[in-house]
């Protein structure tokens, strides 16, 4: 159902069973999949592709031009997956040609009120960004990560899968998978063991990840030395391999 007070551009593509509330604006080059629900006063600009079953609450701004001064009006995109909840006053910007020209949001994510996702970010699946969390341009957030309220993430930072940041954390370097971070700037505070339990990690994998964390953070080894010693254990546990691959590929260096 499209409210008579909503504006939907004639070039927009709207799926089946979509609800669009009053005073909501849907621009050209926007695609909205089946079973989506948009409240009143939502703005969606394109090029933007939104999947199925998403809920977008009032005053959200989705697919707006980015705030990067290098942006010169190029036709970059925003791509959003399925079954996301985008709460009040969330802002999500399209990409830039300085990266892959796309901002990408996966599926089954919860973006709480006042979250900001900047240009060229890549957010995985089952992610929670709590109120006022803000991620700068080119940030990558892995599956199942949780960013506490008012977390601020520096541009180009990567946050690994199942990582957790405490409220008001300032993230200036990469946060490896499974790691809990807190502080300004953020430092490692242990492993997100409770999260791993909830997601069905075996006790064997939990122990393997614990051993890897201790070697990386609680020994006198450098990062390079710890990675060298983790190679053998990584062959026996996929999650240790995931941790090792992340650390070795880190562009900004990991939090220490």
C-alpha positions in Angstrom: 0.0 0.0 0.0 1.4 3.4 -1.0 -0.1 6.3 1.0 -1.6 9.0 -1.2 0.7 11.5 0.6 3.9 9.7 -0.3 5.9 10.6 -3.4 7.2 7.7 -5.5 9.1 8.6 -8.6 7.6 7.0 -11.7 11.0 5.4 -12.6 11.2 3.7 -9.2 10.6 0.0 -9.1 8.4 -1.2 -6.2 7.9 -4.9 -5.4 4.8 -6.7 -4.2 3.1 -6.1 -0.8 5.2 -3.0 -0.1 3.9 -0.4 2.4 5.0 3.2 2.0 3.8 5.7 4.6 2.8 9.4 4.2 5.4 12.0 3.3 7.9 9.4 2.3 10.0 10.2 -0.7 11.2 7.5 -3.1 13.5 8.9 -5.9 14.4 7.7 -9.3 16.8 4.7 -9.7 15.4 3.1 -6.6 14.4 -0.5 -6.4 12.5 -1.8 -3.4 11.9 -5.6 -3.0 8.8 -7.4 -1.9 7.3 -7.2 1.6 9.2 -4.0 2.6 7.7 -1.6 5.0 8.6 2.1 5.0 7.2 4.4 7.7 6.3 8.1 7.2 9.0 10.7 6.4 11.5 8.3 5.0 13.8 9.5 2.1 15.3 6.9 -0.3 17.4 8.2 -3.2 19.2 6.3 -5.9 20.8 4.5 -7.4 19.7 2.2 -4.6 18.7 -1.4 -4.5 16.8 -2.6 -1.4 16.0 -6.3 -1.0 13.0 -8.1 0.5 11.4 -7.8 3.9 13.1 -4.7 5.1 11.6 -2.3 7.7 12.6 1.4 7.5 11.4 3.7 10.2 10.7 7.4 10.1 13.2 10.1 9.2 15.8 7.6 7.9 17.8 8.9 5.0 18.8 6.0 2.7 21.0 6.3 -0.4 21.9 10.0 -0.1 25.0 11.4 -1.7 28.1 11.0 0.5 29.9 13.7 2.4 33.3 13.0 0.8 34.6 16.2 -0.8 36.0 14.2 -3.7 32.5 13.1 -4.7 31.5 14.8 -7.9 28.0 13.4 -8.6 29.1 10.1 -10.1 26.3 7.5 -10.3 27.4 5.3 -7.4 25.2 2.8 -5.6 23.8 1.6 -2.3 22.9 -2.1 -2.1 20.8 -3.4 0.9 20.0 -7.1 1.4 16.9 -8.7 3.0 15.2 -8.5 6.4 17.0 -5.5 7.8 15.6 -3.2 10.4 16.6 0.4 9.9 15.4 2.5 12.8 14.7 6.2 13.2 17.0 8.8 11.7 19.6 6.3 10.4 21.7 7.7 7.5 23.3 5.5 4.9 25.3 7.0 2.0 26.1 5.7 -1.4 29.7 4.9 -2.4 32.4 6.7 -4.3 34.5 5.9 -7.4 37.6 6.1 -5.1 36.5 2.6 -3.9 34.2 0.1 -5.6 31.4 2.7 -6.2 29.1 0.9 -3.8 28.0 0.9 -0.2 26.8 -2.6 0.7 24.6 -3.7 3.6 23.9 -7.4 4.0 20.9 -9.1 5.5 19.2 -9.5 8.9 20.9 -6.5 10.4 19.6 -4.2 13.1 20.6 -0.5 12.7 19.3 1.3 15.7 18.3 5.0 15.9 20.8 7.6 14.6 23.3 5.1 13.2 25.4 6.5 10.4 27.0 4.3 7.7 29.2 6.3 5.4 30.3 5.9 1.8 31.9 2.7 0.6 31.2 0.7 3.8 30.6 -3.0 3.7 28.4 -4.4 6.5 27.9 -8.2 6.6 24.9 -10.2 7.9 23.3 -10.4 11.4 25.2 -7.2 12.5 23.9 -4.9 15.3 24.8 -1.3 15.3 23.4 0.3 18.5 22.1 3.8 18.9 24.4 6.5 17.5 27.1 4.2 16.3 28.9 5.7 13.4 31.2 4.1 10.8 33.3 6.3 8.6 34.1 5.7 4.9 35.4 2.4 3.6 34.8 0.6 6.9 34.1 -3.2 6.7 32.1 -4.9 9.5 32.0 -8.7 9.6 29.1 -11.0 10.2 27.5 -11.1 13.7 29.6 -8.1 14.9 28.0 -5.8 17.5 28.9 -2.2 17.9 27.8 -0.6 21.1 26.0 2.7 21.3 28.0 5.8 20.3 30.9 3.7 19.0 32.9 5.7 16.5 34.9 3.9 13.8 37.8 5.5 11.8 37.8 5.3 8.0 39.3 2.2 6.4 39.0 0.2 9.7 37.9 -3.5 9.5 36.0 -5.1 12.3 36.0 -8.9 12.2 33.2 -11.3 12.5 31.7 -11.9 16.0 33.6 -8.9 17.4 32.1 -6.7 20.0 32.7 -3.0 20.9 31.6 -1.5 24.2 29.6 1.7 24.3 31.4 4.9 23.3 34.4 3.1 22.0 36.7 4.9 19.6 38.0 2.4 17.0 41.2 3.6 15.2 42.6 0.2 14.2 41.3 -3.1 13.0 39.4 -5.3 15.5 40.1 -9.0 14.9 37.3 -11.6 14.8 35.8 -12.7 18.2 37.6 -9.8 20.1 35.9 -7.5 22.5 37.1 -3.9 22.4 36.6 -0.9 24.6 38.1 2.5 25.3 39.2 5.7 23.6 41.2 4.6 21.7 39.8 1.1 22.0 42.0 -1.8 23.3 41.3 -5.5 23.4 39.3 -6.6 26.5 39.0 -10.3 25.9 37.0 -12.6 23.7 33.3 -12.5 22.9 32.8 -16.0 24.4 29.2 -15.4 25.2 28.5 -14.6 21.6 30.3 -17.7 20.4 28.3 -19.8 22.8 25.0 -18.3 21.5 26.0 -19.0 17.9 26.8 -22.7 18.5 30.6 -22.7 18.5 31.9 -26.0 19.8 33.8 -26.1 23.1 36.8 -27.3 21.1 36.7 -24.2 18.9 36.1 -21.9 21.8 39.2 -23.3 23.5 41.2 -23.0 20.3 40.2 -19.4 19.9 41.1 -18.7 23.5 44.6 -20.2 23.0 45.0 -18.1 19.9 43.9 -14.9 21.7 46.4 -15.5 24.5 49.2 -16.1 22.1 48.3 -12.9 20.2 47.6 -10.6 23.1 48.9 -12.1 26.4 52.4 -13.3 25.4 55.5 -11.4 24.8 55.4 -12.2 21.1 55.1 -9.6 18.3 52.1 -9.9 16.0 54.4 -11.5 13.4 55.8 -14.0 15.8 52.3 -14.9 17.1 51.0 -15.4 13.6 53.9 -17.8 12.9 53.1 -19.8 15.9 49.4 -20.0 15.1 49.9 -21.6 11.7 49.8 -25.1 13.0 46.7 -24.6 15.2 45.0 -22.8 12.3 45.2 -26.0 10.3 43.1 -27.8 12.9 40.4 -25.1 13.5 38.7 -23.0 10.9 38.0 -20.2 13.4 41.7 -19.8 14.3 42.4 -19.7 10.6 39.8 -17.0 10.2 41.5 -15.0 13.0 45.0 -15.6 11.5 43.9 -14.5 8.0 42.3 -11.3 9.4 45.4 -10.3 11.3 47.8 -11.1 8.4 45.7 -9.0 6.0 45.1 -6.1 8.3 45.9 -2.8 6.6 45.8 -0.5 9.6 47.2 -2.9 12.1 45.1 -4.5 14.9 44.2 -3.0 18.2 46.8 -3.8 20.9 
